[in-house]
Amino acid sequence: MDGGGTERVVLYGRRGCHLCDVAREQVSRACAAAGASWREVDVDGDAELRARYTDLVPVVTVDGRHHAHWRVSETDLVAALGA
């Protein structure tokens, strides 16, 4: 479940997803470089999120807005975070 939070970046993914594993590493590095907080949400833990993102994971949002899906560019994410 999403549950809200103060993190600027949210990574929506699921277990067993290779692209999600890669995205997690990229988001972690980009957020560290930009000094931004982030969290990960398992879409399979919430029926609404699963319906919304099932074919798009991983999905990354920045400040609540869709930033990327399937593949994440560290460079683009750092730029979006204003670093």
Biotite code that builds the C-alpha atoms (Angstrom):
import biotite.structure as struc

atoms = struc.array([
    struc.Atom([0.000, 0.000, 0.000], chain_id="A", res_id=1, res_name="MET", atom_name="CA", element="C"),
    struc.Atom([1.218, 3.483, -0.794], chain_id="A", res_id=2, res_name="ASP", atom_name="CA", element="C"),
    struc.Atom([0.316, 5.153, 2.500], chain_id="A", res_id=3, res_name="GLY", atom_name="CA", element="C"),
    struc.Atom([1.838, 8.517, 1.644], chain_id="A", res_id=4, res_name="GLY", atom_name="CA", element="C"),
    struc.Atom([5.146, 9.885, 2.842], chain_id="A", res_id=5, res_name="GLY", atom_name="CA", element="C"),
    struc.Atom([7.568, 12.737, 2.512], chain_id="A", res_id=6, res_name="THR", atom_name="CA", element="C"),
    struc.Atom([9.939, 11.117, 0.033], chain_id="A", res_id=7, res_name="GLU", atom_name="CA", element="C"),
    struc.Atom([10.399, 12.984, -3.229], chain_id="A", res_id=8, res_name="ARG", atom_name="CA", element="C"),
    struc.Atom([10.878, 9.814, -5.251], chain_id="A", res_id=9, res_name="VAL", atom_name="CA", element="C"),
    struc.Atom([8.723, 6.705, -5.179], chain_id="A", res_id=10, res_name="VAL", atom_name="CA", element="C"),
    struc.Atom([9.620, 3.519, -7.028], chain_id="A", res_id=11, res_name="LEU", atom_name="CA", element="C"),
    struc.Atom([6.603, 1.324, -7.737], chain_id="A", res_id=12, res_name="TYR", atom_name="CA", element="C"),
    struc.Atom([7.579, -2.257, -8.489], chain_id="A", res_id=13, res_name="GLY", atom_name="CA", element="C"),
    struc.Atom([7.109, -5.890, -7.560], chain_id="A", res_id=14, res_name="ARG", atom_name="CA", element="C"),
    struc.Atom([9.118, -8.867, -6.365], chain_id="A", res_id=15, res_name="ARG", atom_name="CA", element="C"),
    struc.Atom([10.747, -10.984, -9.024], chain_id="A", res_id=16, res_name="GLY", atom_name="CA", element="C"),
    struc.Atom([10.912, -8.123, -11.536], chain_id="A", res_id=17, res_name="CYS", atom_name="CA", element="C"),
    struc.Atom([14.393, -7.805, -13.057], chain_id="A", res_id=18, res_name="HIS", atom_name="CA", element="C"),
    struc.Atom([13.726, -4.278, -14.337], chain_id="A", res_id=19, res_name="LEU", atom_name="CA", element="C"),
    struc.Atom([12.585, -3.314, -10.831], chain_id="A", res_id=20, res_name="CYS", atom_name="CA", element="C"),
    struc.Atom([15.883, -4.607, -9.403], chain_id="A", res_id=21, res_name="ASP", atom_name="CA", element="C"),
    struc.Atom([17.839, -2.492, -11.898], chain_id="A", res_id=22, res_name="VAL", atom_name="CA", element="C"),
    struc.Atom([15.631, 0.551, -11.270], chain_id="A", res_id=23, res_name="ALA", atom_name="CA", element="C"),
    struc.Atom([16.127, 0.214, -7.501], chain_id="A", res_id=24, res_name="ARG", atom_name="CA", element="C"),
    struc.Atom([19.893, 0.524, -7.922], chain_id="A", res_id=25, res_name="GLU", atom_name="CA", element="C"),
    struc.Atom([19.565, 3.486, -10.281], chain_id="A", res_id=26, res_name="GLN", atom_name="CA", element="C"),
    struc.Atom([17.066, 5.307, -8.074], chain_id="A", res_id=27, res_name="VAL", atom_name="CA", element="C"),
    struc.Atom([19.239, 4.716, -5.026], chain_id="A", res_id=28, res_name="SER", atom_name="CA", element="C"),
    struc.Atom([22.328, 6.160, -6.721], chain_id="A", res_id=29, res_name="ARG", atom_name="CA", element="C"),
    struc.Atom([20.475, 9.115, -8.265], chain_id="A", res_id=30, res_name="ALA", atom_name="CA", element="C"),
    struc.Atom([18.786, 10.040, -4.993], chain_id="A", res_id=31, res_name="CYS", atom_name="CA", element="C"),
    struc.Atom([22.080, 9.777, -3.115], chain_id="A", res_id=32, res_name="ALA", atom_name="CA", element="C"),
    struc.Atom([23.700, 12.095, -5.677], chain_id="A", res_id=33, res_name="ALA", atom_name="CA", element="C"),
    struc.Atom([20.832, 14.583, -5.410], chain_id="A", res_id=34, res_name="ALA", atom_name="CA", element="C"),
    struc.Atom([20.420, 14.317, -1.654], chain_id="A", res_id=35, res_name="GLY", atom_name="CA", element="C"),
    struc.Atom([16.784, 13.261, -2.099], chain_id="A", res_id=36, res_name="ALA", atom_name="CA", element="C"),
    struc.Atom([14.777, 10.745, -0.120], chain_id="A", res_id=37, res_name="SER", atom_name="CA", element="C"),
    struc.Atom([13.005, 7.836, -1.779], chain_id="A", res_id=38, res_name="TRP", atom_name="CA", element="C"),
    struc.Atom([10.961, 4.769, -0.985], chain_id="A", res_id=39, res_name="ARG", atom_name="CA", element="C"),
    struc.Atom([9.766, 1.666, -2.750], chain_id="A", res_id=40, res_name="GLU", atom_name="CA", element="C"),
    struc.Atom([6.170, 0.457, -2.953], chain_id="A", res_id=41, res_name="VAL", atom_name="CA", element="C"),
    struc.Atom([5.166, -3.087, -3.930], chain_id="A", res_id=42, res_name="ASP", atom_name="CA", element="C"),
    struc.Atom([2.217, -2.674, -6.319], chain_id="A", res_id=43, res_name="VAL", atom_name="CA", element="C"),
    struc.Atom([1.036, -6.204, -5.578], chain_id="A", res_id=44, res_name="ASP", atom_name="CA", element="C"),
    struc.Atom([0.254, -5.179, -1.994], chain_id="A", res_id=45, res_name="GLY", atom_name="CA", element="C"),
    struc.Atom([-2.543, -2.824, -3.075], chain_id="A", res_id=46, res_name="ASP", atom_name="CA", element="C"),
    struc.Atom([-5.301, -3.689, -5.568], chain_id="A", res_id=47, res_name="ALA", atom_name="CA", element="C"),
    struc.Atom([-5.567, -0.114, -6.886], chain_id="A", res_id=48, res_name="GLU", atom_name="CA", element="C"),
    struc.Atom([-1.813, 0.204, -7.460], chain_id="A", res_id=49, res_name="LEU", atom_name="CA", element="C"),
    struc.Atom([-1.671, -3.242, -9.065], chain_id="A", res_id=50, res_name="ARG", atom_name="CA", element="C"),
    struc.Atom([-4.445, -2.265, -11.484], chain_id="A", res_id=51, res_name="ALA", atom_name="CA", element="C"),
    struc.Atom([-2.818, 1.086, -12.268], chain_id="A", res_id=52, res_name="ARG", atom_name="CA", element="C"),
    struc.Atom([0.795, -0.051, -12.711], chain_id="A", res_id=53, res_name="TYR", atom_name="CA", element="C"),
    struc.Atom([0.687, -3.787, -13.463], chain_id="A", res_id=54, res_name="THR", atom_name="CA", element="C"),
    struc.Atom([2.109, -3.597, -17.018], chain_id="A", res_id=55, res_name="ASP", atom_name="CA", element="C"),
    struc.Atom([4.309, -0.546, -16.435], chain_id="A", res_id=56, res_name="LEU", atom_name="CA", element="C"),
    struc.Atom([6.549, -1.515, -13.512], chain_id="A", res_id=57, res_name="VAL", atom_name="CA", element="C"),
    struc.Atom([8.917, -0.262, -12.546], chain_id="A", res_id=58, res_name="PRO", atom_name="CA", element="C"),
    struc.Atom([7.361, 3.193, -12.335], chain_id="A", res_id=59, res_name="VAL", atom_name="CA", element="C"),
    struc.Atom([9.172, 6.154, -10.794], chain_id="A", res_id=60, res_name="VAL", atom_name="CA", element="C"),
    struc.Atom([7.420, 9.287, -9.602], chain_id="A", res_id=61, res_name="THR", atom_name="CA", element="C"),
    struc.Atom([9.068, 12.541, -8.559], chain_id="A", res_id=62, res_name="VAL", atom_name="CA", element="C"),
    struc.Atom([7.115, 14.849, -6.282], chain_id="A", res_id=63, res_name="ASP", atom_name="CA", element="C"),
    struc.Atom([3.986, 12.822, -7.036], chain_id="A", res_id=64, res_name="GLY", atom_name="CA", element="C"),
    struc.Atom([4.300, 13.060, -10.830], chain_id="A", res_id=65, res_name="ARG", atom_name="CA", element="C"),
    struc.Atom([5.106, 10.261, -13.249], chain_id="A", res_id=66, res_name="HIS", atom_name="CA", element="C"),
    struc.Atom([8.778, 10.448, -14.188], chain_id="A", res_id=67, res_name="HIS", atom_name="CA", element="C"),
    struc.Atom([9.598, 7.134, -15.886], chain_id="A", res_id=68, res_name="ALA", atom_name="CA", element="C"),
    struc.Atom([8.510, 3.563, -16.372], chain_id="A", res_id=69, res_name="HIS", atom_name="CA", element="C"),
    struc.Atom([10.255, 0.358, -17.452], chain_id="A", res_id=70, res_name="TRP", atom_name="CA", element="C"),
    struc.Atom([13.706, 1.964, -17.623], chain_id="A", res_id=71, res_name="ARG", atom_name="CA", element="C"),
    struc.Atom([15.135, 4.685, -15.408], chain_id="A", res_id=72, res_name="VAL", atom_name="CA", element="C"),
    struc.Atom([17.923, 7.057, -16.405], chain_id="A", res_id=73, res_name="SER", atom_name="CA", element="C"),
    struc.Atom([20.011, 8.119, -13.420], chain_id="A", res_id=74, res_name="GLU", atom_name="CA", element="C"),
    struc.Atom([21.031, 11.294, -15.257], chain_id="A", res_id=75, res_name="THR", atom_name="CA", element="C"),
    struc.Atom([17.439, 12.263, -16.021], chain_id="A", res_id=76, res_name="ASP", atom_name="CA", element="C"),
    struc.Atom([16.332, 11.514, -12.477], chain_id="A", res_id=77, res_name="LEU", atom_name="CA", element="C"),
    struc.Atom([19.094, 13.644, -10.945], chain_id="A", res_id=78, res_name="VAL", atom_name="CA", element="C"),
    struc.Atom([18.133, 16.465, -13.318], chain_id="A", res_id=79, res_name="ALA", atom_name="CA", element="C"),
    struc.Atom([14.458, 16.133, -12.350], chain_id="A", res_id=80, res_name="ALA", atom_name="CA", element="C"),
    struc.Atom([15.467, 16.415, -8.715], chain_id="A", res_id=81, res_name="LEU", atom_name="CA", element="C"),
    struc.Atom([17.242, 19.671, -9.455], chain_id="A", res_id=82, res_name="GLY", atom_name="CA", element="C"),
    struc.Atom([20.710, 18.539, -8.437], chain_id="A", res_id=83, res_name="ALA", atom_name="CA", element="C"),
])
